[in-house]
């Protein structure tokens, strides 16, 4: 889903952003902050999911989606995913995306399951599973690497500007 080069670029950009925030806000990495990142990830995940509308069986507008907004919301999720991976000292250089073809419904529930496993036990193995499941959903939604990189780099810059402006 992402080339090694782009995986490592996002990894480094996220480390820089996190360090910038920690320094500016005088934050120390601890269990509470890790939990806050996990909560932020899941909140962003469900915001992303809500934009996809695929699960809204009751809606006659479920096929009317804004792909650009979906990509933007996905990028919000991966900011926190990379941040958590960095905290776990996950070696993104060794990550191999495993495509698990399934329906969006199955992929989403598998992501939630793998995220729950990560919360129960913070291991790089559980992180890798969650990370793969997240990108499996992106793959099923036909979110491209180019889209991810363009939006991530833009949003990363905005996040730094927000910190500079008292966000």
N, C-alpha and C positions, 0 to 999 in steps of 0.2 A: 504493500500500500504506500509506504514511504521508502525512498531510497535510504541507504545507510548515511549518505551525506546529509540528507534532509533531516533524518532522525537526530543526528548529532548536532546539526545546526539549531534545531528547536530545543534540544536538550541544553545547549550552551546559552541560548537566548533566554530560556526560562530560568536557568541558574542566575544569570545576570539580573533579570527582573526581580526574582525573589530576593537576592542579596540587596538590591537597591531598596526594595520595600523594607526589608529587615533593618537596614541601616537607618533609613529615613524615619521609620516608625519606632526604632529601638526595640525591635522584636527579637526574642530568643527562640530558637527552634526547640520545642518540647512536645510532649504528648498532647497537650491542649491545642497547640497550633496544628499538629498533625490531624487531630480530630476535626478542627475547623476546616482544614483543607478537604478532608473527606466529605464533610457536609456540603461544602461549596461545590465539589465535583458532582455530587448526586443532585443537588438543586439545579446546577447547569445542565446536567444530563436530562432531567425531566423537562426543562425549558426547551432543550433541543428536540426531545421526543414530541413535545406538544406541537412544535412547528411542522413535524412530518405528517401529522394527522392520519397516518395509516391505520391507526387503531380505532378511529372514531367511526365505528360502524353505524352510529345513529345519525351521522351528519350527511346531508346531501352535498356538502362542500368539501368532503374529505380528499377529493382529488385535485382541489385547487390549492396548490402549495407554491411557496416562494423559495425556489432552490437556493438563491443567494442568502436568504435569511436562515435556511437550514444549515448552510455551510458556516455562516457566522456563529450560529449557536453551537455547532460542533467544535469550532475552534475555541470557544469559551470553555468547553468541556476539556479539551486537550491541554489547555493552560494548566489546569489543576492536575490532570493525569501526569503530565511531565514533571510537575512540581513534586508530586508524591513519589514518582519514580526516582527523582533526584534525591529526595530525602532517604529513600531506601537504598541509595547508592546502586541503583539498577544500571547494568551495563547495556545501554542502548546500542552500542556498537555490535553487540552479539545477538541482538534481537532479530528473530526471524518471524515475519508475519505468516501465520497459518490461516489460510482461507477456509472457513467453515461454512460451506454453502447451506443456507437454511432460509426460512421465511423471516421477515422482519419481526414477527411476533416471537418466534423461537429465539432469534438472535438477541432480542431485547431482554427476554426472560433469562437467557444464559448470561448476559452481561450483569444483570441484577444479582444473579446467583454468584458469579465470580467476584463482584464487588463486595458482596456480603462475606465471602470467604476471605477476602483481603482484609476487611475490617476485623474479622475474628482472629486472623493470624497474618501479621504484616511480614510476609516473606516475598522475596523476589519471584518465586515460582507463582504465587497467587497474583502478584502484580502483572506478570507476563500474561497470565490467563485473562485477567481483566482487560489489559491493554489490547490483546488480540480480539477479544469480544467487542470492544469499543470500535476498533477499526473494521471489524466484520460488518457492523451496522453501516458504517460509512461506505463500505464497498457495495453493500446491497442498495444503498441510496444513490449510488453512482457519483459519489463525491470524489473528485480527482485529486491527485497529489498536487497538481498546479494550483487548484483552488485552495487547498489547505494551506500551502506555502504562502500564497499571495495574501490571504486573509489573516493568517497567523502573524506574519511580519508586520502588516498594517496594524493589527490589534495590539501587538506587543509594543509598538511605538506609541499608540494611544494610551496604553496602560502606564507607560513611563511618564508621558505628558500629564496624565491625571495625577500621578504622585507629585509631580512638580507643581501642580496647581491646587494642592491641598485636598485631594480626594480622600 
